[in-house]
Each structure stands twice: as structure tokens, then as C-alpha cells.
Amino acid sequence: METIEQQKQQVESLQNQLKQQEKMATLGLLTAGIVHEIRNPLNFVINFSKLSDGLIKDLEEDLDANEDKIADDDMEDIRDIMANLNENLQKIKEHGERAISIIQNILLYSRGKEDERIPTDVCKLVKEYVWLSYHAMRANLKNFNISIEEDYEEGIPLQSVIPQDLSRAVLNVMNNACYAVWEKSQQDLPDYKPTVSVQVARRGKELVIAITDNGTGMSEEVKQRLFDTFFTTKPTGQGTGLGMYITRNIIEEKHHGRIEFDSEEGKFTTFSLIIPVKE
């Protein structure tokens, strides 16, 4: 029989979970709004880069028509400058379109109906949220800089998943990996290179998303309490203690998969998010 005190603690725990879920829902709406506003100036950047590219082509035609009126040395300098401008415009266009692609996918995932399965390029989803985590960590942690190694199996067909949830699971695990290697890098160990490895591959009838870091690792106590609600090893304000609890729910309950992990304290941690292949 549970005591009244235990029941009160459970009620308080549930109330705290509801508060956290409300905050996350509000944050999701805020993110969607910010993403929408960012998309407009990005479209202007891309469109003006295309217009500028057209102007450079017009300039090239004028130069060709008047080449005999310009000194050879001056013409060579002008051609070099135009080539550099062309290259810069292509980079602006390429990275602008890449940013637009990320934004469109974030909006797609955030707008998905609860538990709605959508045919999804899992490799693309994982890649986008791995780098989203990286840039978020760079913005929030002092001197954050790590290497990311990626290995995405080619030819994996679209998978029927809940993208807004699977992306959260990837983000949670990647955030933990980034924090672990950053925390270890603060120890000023000789020759230490903070590295996170990401792999997406099929194993028979299962799809495996594996994220490995060479960070602080986990103690036996942490392994035992890993999925407990509100358990965190991070300082106050850095973690809610809900990340892995939510991740397990997403993978096991919503995608009928499982989570496997391996870790050695002070050396490494690997998390594998494993879900059935559903084409």
C-alpha cells in the first residue's frame, strides 16, 4: 500500500511533468513562429543572389562586346573579380537553399498532427537535427567545438514514422552527446579530440540510428536511473531530466522499437534508437 506521502509525491511529479509539457508546447509554437519569420528574409537573399548572377552575365556580354577597348591587364583583373563574385553568389545561393530546406522540414515536423505517421527520409531527418543540435550547443556553451562523423546508408526507402517525435528523440540524444564531449573537453586532457559519430543503417527488418560520443561516459548509477523522470546529471538550468524519459516513450511506445546503450565511464557512450522498418 502506498502511503499518503508517496501519493502526494506522485501528484507533485505529475504536476511538474504537465508544466514541462506546457513549456515545451509553447516553445514549439514559438520556434515555428521564428522559423516562419526567418524564411522570408532568406528568400530575399536567395532571389537577390539569382538576380545578381543575371547581372554578372549581362556584364560579361558587355565586356565581350568591348574587349578591344580595355587593356589586357585591366581585362584580366575584371575577369578575376567577376569569377570570384560568381563563386560567392553560388555559395550564398547554395547555403541559403540549404537553410530554407532545414526550415521547411522543421515546420513540417512541428505541424504534424499528434502521432501522425508520414513517409520520411530518416537519414535526412537525422542529419538535419544532428546539425541543429550542434549549432544550438555552439550558441549556448562557451568554447564549444567538436568533430561530427556521419555515416548514412544509401538507398533506405522512406519510412512511415512520426517525424515530429523522432526528431525530438534524435535531438535529445545528440544534445546529451554534445554536452558529454564538451564537459570532458573542459578537463584539458592532452590530445583529446571531442567527437560524435552518427550512423543510420538497416539491420534486417530494423532501422538503427546510432549516436556515439567519446565524452564523459556514464556511471553505473546513471545507467540505472537513466530513464527516470526528472533525473539529470547536468547543473541546474542545463537539463530538465525529461529528455531520455521522453525519448524512450517516442521509440518504444510510439514506434514500437527499443533503445540500446553502451557506456564506459570516462571513455564513451553509444545510444542506438532501433525501430522496425516500415516502408
Contacts in CASP RR format, 6 or more apart in sequence:
PFRMAT RR
TARGET T0000
AUTHOR 0000-0000-0000
METHOD contacts of the structure
MODEL  1
METIEQQKQQVESLQNQLKQQEKMATLGLLTAGIVHEIRNPLNFVINFSK
LSDGLIKDLEEDLDANEDKIADDDMEDIRDIMANLNENLQKIKEHGERAI
SIIQNILLYSRGKEDERIPTDVCKLVKEYVWLSYHAMRANLKNFNISIEE
DYEEGIPLQSVIPQDLSRAVLNVMNNACYAVWEKSQQDLPDYKPTVSVQV
ARRGKELVIAITDNGTGMSEEVKQRLFDTFFTTKPTGQGTGLGMYITRNI
IEEKHHGRIEFDSEEGKFTTFSLIIPVKE
2 10 0 8 1.000
13 229 0 8 1.000
13 230 0 8 1.000
16 230 0 8 1.000
17 229 0 8 1.000
17 242 0 8 1.000
20 240 0 8 1.000
20 242 0 8 1.000
28 110 0 8 1.000
31 106 0 8 1.000
31 110 0 8 1.000
32 106 0 8 1.000
32 107 0 8 1.000
32 110 0 8 1.000
32 111 0 8 1.000
35 103 0 8 1.000
35 106 0 8 1.000
35 107 0 8 1.000
35 110 0 8 1.000
36 107 0 8 1.000
38 99 0 8 1.000
38 103 0 8 1.000
39 100 0 8 1.000
39 103 0 8 1.000
39 104 0 8 1.000
42 96 0 8 1.000
42 99 0 8 1.000
42 100 0 8 1.000
42 103 0 8 1.000
43 100 0 8 1.000
45 92 0 8 1.000
45 96 0 8 1.000
46 92 0 8 1.000
46 93 0 8 1.000
46 96 0 8 1.000
46 97 0 8 1.000
46 100 0 8 1.000
49 89 0 8 1.000
49 92 0 8 1.000
49 93 0 8 1.000
50 93 0 8 1.000
52 85 0 8 1.000
52 89 0 8 1.000
53 86 0 8 1.000
53 89 0 8 1.000
53 90 0 8 1.000
53 93 0 8 1.000
56 82 0 8 1.000
56 85 0 8 1.000
56 86 0 8 1.000
56 89 0 8 1.000
59 82 0 8 1.000
60 82 0 8 1.000
63 70 0 8 1.000
63 75 0 8 1.000
63 78 0 8 1.000
63 79 0 8 1.000
67 75 0 8 1.000
70 78 0 8 1.000
102 128 0 8 1.000
102 131 0 8 1.000
102 132 0 8 1.000
105 124 0 8 1.000
105 125 0 8 1.000
105 128 0 8 1.000
106 128 0 8 1.000
106 132 0 8 1.000
108 118 0 8 1.000
108 163 0 8 1.000
109 125 0 8 1.000
109 163 0 8 1.000
109 164 0 8 1.000
109 167 0 8 1.000
110 164 0 8 1.000
111 164 0 8 1.000
112 118 0 8 1.000
112 163 0 8 1.000
112 164 0 8 1.000
115 162 0 8 1.000
115 165 0 8 1.000
115 254 0 8 1.000
116 162 0 8 1.000
117 160 0 8 1.000
117 161 0 8 1.000
117 162 0 8 1.000
117 278 0 8 1.000
118 160 0 8 1.000
118 161 0 8 1.000
118 162 0 8 1.000
118 163 0 8 1.000
119 158 0 8 1.000
119 159 0 8 1.000
119 160 0 8 1.000
120 158 0 8 1.000
120 159 0 8 1.000
120 160 0 8 1.000
120 161 0 8 1.000
120 163 0 8 1.000
120 166 0 8 1.000
121 156 0 8 1.000
121 158 0 8 1.000
122 156 0 8 1.000
122 159 0 8 1.000
122 161 0 8 1.000
122 166 0 8 1.000
122 200 0 8 1.000
122 207 0 8 1.000
122 209 0 8 1.000
123 152 0 8 1.000
123 153 0 8 1.000
123 156 0 8 1.000
123 200 0 8 1.000
125 163 0 8 1.000
125 166 0 8 1.000
125 167 0 8 1.000
125 170 0 8 1.000
126 152 0 8 1.000
126 170 0 8 1.000
126 198 0 8 1.000
126 200 0 8 1.000
126 209 0 8 1.000
127 150 0 8 1.000
127 152 0 8 1.000
127 198 0 8 1.000
128 167 0 8 1.000
129 167 0 8 1.000
129 170 0 8 1.000
129 171 0 8 1.000
129 174 0 8 1.000
130 148 0 8 1.000
130 150 0 8 1.000
130 170 0 8 1.000
130 174 0 8 1.000
130 196 0 8 1.000
130 198 0 8 1.000
130 211 0 8 1.000
131 148 0 8 1.000
132 171 0 8 1.000
133 171 0 8 1.000
133 174 0 8 1.000
133 175 0 8 1.000
133 178 0 8 1.000
134 146 0 8 1.000
134 148 0 8 1.000
134 174 0 8 1.000
134 178 0 8 1.000
136 175 0 8 1.000
137 144 0 8 1.000
137 175 0 8 1.000
137 178 0 8 1.000
137 179 0 8 1.000
137 182 0 8 1.000
138 144 0 8 1.000
138 145 0 8 1.000
141 178 0 8 1.000
141 179 0 8 1.000
141 182 0 8 1.000
143 185 0 8 1.000
144 178 0 8 1.000
144 182 0 8 1.000
145 194 0 8 1.000
146 178 0 8 1.000
146 181 0 8 1.000
146 182 0 8 1.000
146 185 0 8 1.000
146 194 0 8 1.000
146 195 0 8 1.000
146 196 0 8 1.000
147 193 0 8 1.000
147 194 0 8 1.000
147 195 0 8 1.000
147 196 0 8 1.000
148 195 0 8 1.000
148 196 0 8 1.000
148 197 0 8 1.000
148 198 0 8 1.000
149 195 0 8 1.000
149 196 0 8 1.000
149 197 0 8 1.000
149 198 0 8 1.000
150 197 0 8 1.000
150 198 0 8 1.000
150 199 0 8 1.000
151 197 0 8 1.000
151 198 0 8 1.000
151 199 0 8 1.000
151 200 0 8 1.000
151 201 0 8 1.000
152 199 0 8 1.000
152 200 0 8 1.000
153 200 0 8 1.000
153 201 0 8 1.000
153 202 0 8 1.000
156 200 0 8 1.000
156 202 0 8 1.000
156 207 0 8 1.000
157 279 0 8 1.000
158 279 0 8 1.000
159 207 0 8 1.000
159 275 0 8 1.000
159 277 0 8 1.000
159 278 0 8 1.000
159 279 0 8 1.000
160 278 0 8 1.000
160 279 0 8 1.000
161 255 0 8 1.000
161 275 0 8 1.000
161 278 0 8 1.000
162 250 0 8 1.000
162 254 0 8 1.000
162 255 0 8 1.000
165 250 0 8 1.000
165 254 0 8 1.000
165 255 0 8 1.000
166 250 0 8 1.000
166 255 0 8 1.000
166 275 0 8 1.000
168 246 0 8 1.000
168 247 0 8 1.000
168 250 0 8 1.000
169 246 0 8 1.000
169 247 0 8 1.000
169 250 0 8 1.000
169 251 0 8 1.000
169 273 0 8 1.000
170 209 0 8 1.000
170 211 0 8 1.000
170 273 0 8 1.000
172 243 0 8 1.000
172 244 0 8 1.000
172 246 0 8 1.000
172 247 0 8 1.000
173 211 0 8 1.000
173 247 0 8 1.000
173 271 0 8 1.000
173 273 0 8 1.000
174 196 0 8 1.000
174 198 0 8 1.000
174 211 0 8 1.000
176 244 0 8 1.000
176 269 0 8 1.000
176 271 0 8 1.000
177 196 0 8 1.000
177 211 0 8 1.000
177 212 0 8 1.000
177 213 0 8 1.000
177 215 0 8 1.000
177 269 0 8 1.000
177 271 0 8 1.000
178 196 0 8 1.000
178 213 0 8 1.000
179 234 0 8 1.000
179 238 0 8 1.000
180 213 0 8 1.000
180 215 0 8 1.000
180 216 0 8 1.000
180 217 0 8 1.000
180 269 0 8 1.000
181 194 0 8 1.000
181 195 0 8 1.000
181 196 0 8 1.000
181 213 0 8 1.000
181 214 0 8 1.000
181 215 0 8 1.000
182 194 0 8 1.000
183 215 0 8 1.000
183 216 0 8 1.000
184 192 0 8 1.000
184 194 0 8 1.000
184 214 0 8 1.000
184 215 0 8 1.000
184 216 0 8 1.000
184 266 0 8 1.000
185 192 0 8 1.000
185 194 0 8 1.000
193 214 0 8 1.000
194 213 0 8 1.000
194 214 0 8 1.000
194 215 0 8 1.000
195 213 0 8 1.000
195 214 0 8 1.000
196 211 0 8 1.000
196 212 0 8 1.000
196 213 0 8 1.000
197 210 0 8 1.000
197 211 0 8 1.000
197 212 0 8 1.000
197 213 0 8 1.000
198 209 0 8 1.000
198 210 0 8 1.000
198 211 0 8 1.000
198 212 0 8 1.000
199 208 0 8 1.000
199 209 0 8 1.000
199 210 0 8 1.000
199 211 0 8 1.000
199 212 0 8 1.000
200 207 0 8 1.000
200 208 0 8 1.000
200 209 0 8 1.000
200 210 0 8 1.000
201 207 0 8 1.000
201 208 0 8 1.000
201 210 0 8 1.000
202 208 0 8 1.000
202 277 0 8 1.000
203 274 0 8 1.000
204 277 0 8 1.000
205 276 0 8 1.000
205 277 0 8 1.000
206 274 0 8 1.000
206 275 0 8 1.000
206 276 0 8 1.000
206 277 0 8 1.000
207 274 0 8 1.000
207 275 0 8 1.000
207 276 0 8 1.000
207 277 0 8 1.000
208 272 0 8 1.000
208 273 0 8 1.000
208 274 0 8 1.000
209 272 0 8 1.000
209 273 0 8 1.000
209 274 0 8 1.000
210 270 0 8 1.000
210 271 0 8 1.000
210 272 0 8 1.000
210 273 0 8 1.000
211 270 0 8 1.000
211 271 0 8 1.000
212 268 0 8 1.000
212 269 0 8 1.000
212 270 0 8 1.000
212 271 0 8 1.000
213 268 0 8 1.000
213 269 0 8 1.000
214 267 0 8 1.000
214 268 0 8 1.000
215 266 0 8 1.000
215 267 0 8 1.000
215 268 0 8 1.000
215 269 0 8 1.000
216 265 0 8 1.000
216 266 0 8 1.000
217 263 0 8 1.000
217 264 0 8 1.000
217 265 0 8 1.000
217 266 0 8 1.000
217 267 0 8 1.000
217 268 0 8 1.000
217 269 0 8 1.000
218 226 0 8 1.000
218 263 0 8 1.000
218 265 0 8 1.000
218 269 0 8 1.000
219 265 0 8 1.000
222 233 0 8 1.000
223 261 0 8 1.000
223 263 0 8 1.000
225 231 0 8 1.000
226 244 0 8 1.000
226 261 0 8 1.000
227 244 0 8 1.000
227 245 0 8 1.000
227 248 0 8 1.000
228 245 0 8 1.000
229 241 0 8 1.000
229 242 0 8 1.000
229 245 0 8 1.000
230 240 0 8 1.000
230 241 0 8 1.000
230 242 0 8 1.000
231 241 0 8 1.000
232 238 0 8 1.000
232 239 0 8 1.000
232 240 0 8 1.000
232 241 0 8 1.000
247 259 0 8 1.000
247 273 0 8 1.000
248 259 0 8 1.000
251 257 0 8 1.000
251 258 0 8 1.000
251 259 0 8 1.000
251 273 0 8 1.000
251 274 0 8 1.000
251 275 0 8 1.000
252 258 0 8 1.000
252 259 0 8 1.000
255 275 0 8 1.000
255 276 0 8 1.000
256 275 0 8 1.000
256 276 0 8 1.000
257 274 0 8 1.000
257 275 0 8 1.000
257 276 0 8 1.000
258 274 0 8 1.000
259 271 0 8 1.000
259 272 0 8 1.000
259 273 0 8 1.000
259 274 0 8 1.000
260 271 0 8 1.000
260 272 0 8 1.000
260 274 0 8 1.000
261 269 0 8 1.000
261 270 0 8 1.000
261 271 0 8 1.000
261 272 0 8 1.000
262 268 0 8 1.000
262 269 0 8 1.000
262 270 0 8 1.000
263 269 0 8 1.000
263 270 0 8 1.000
END
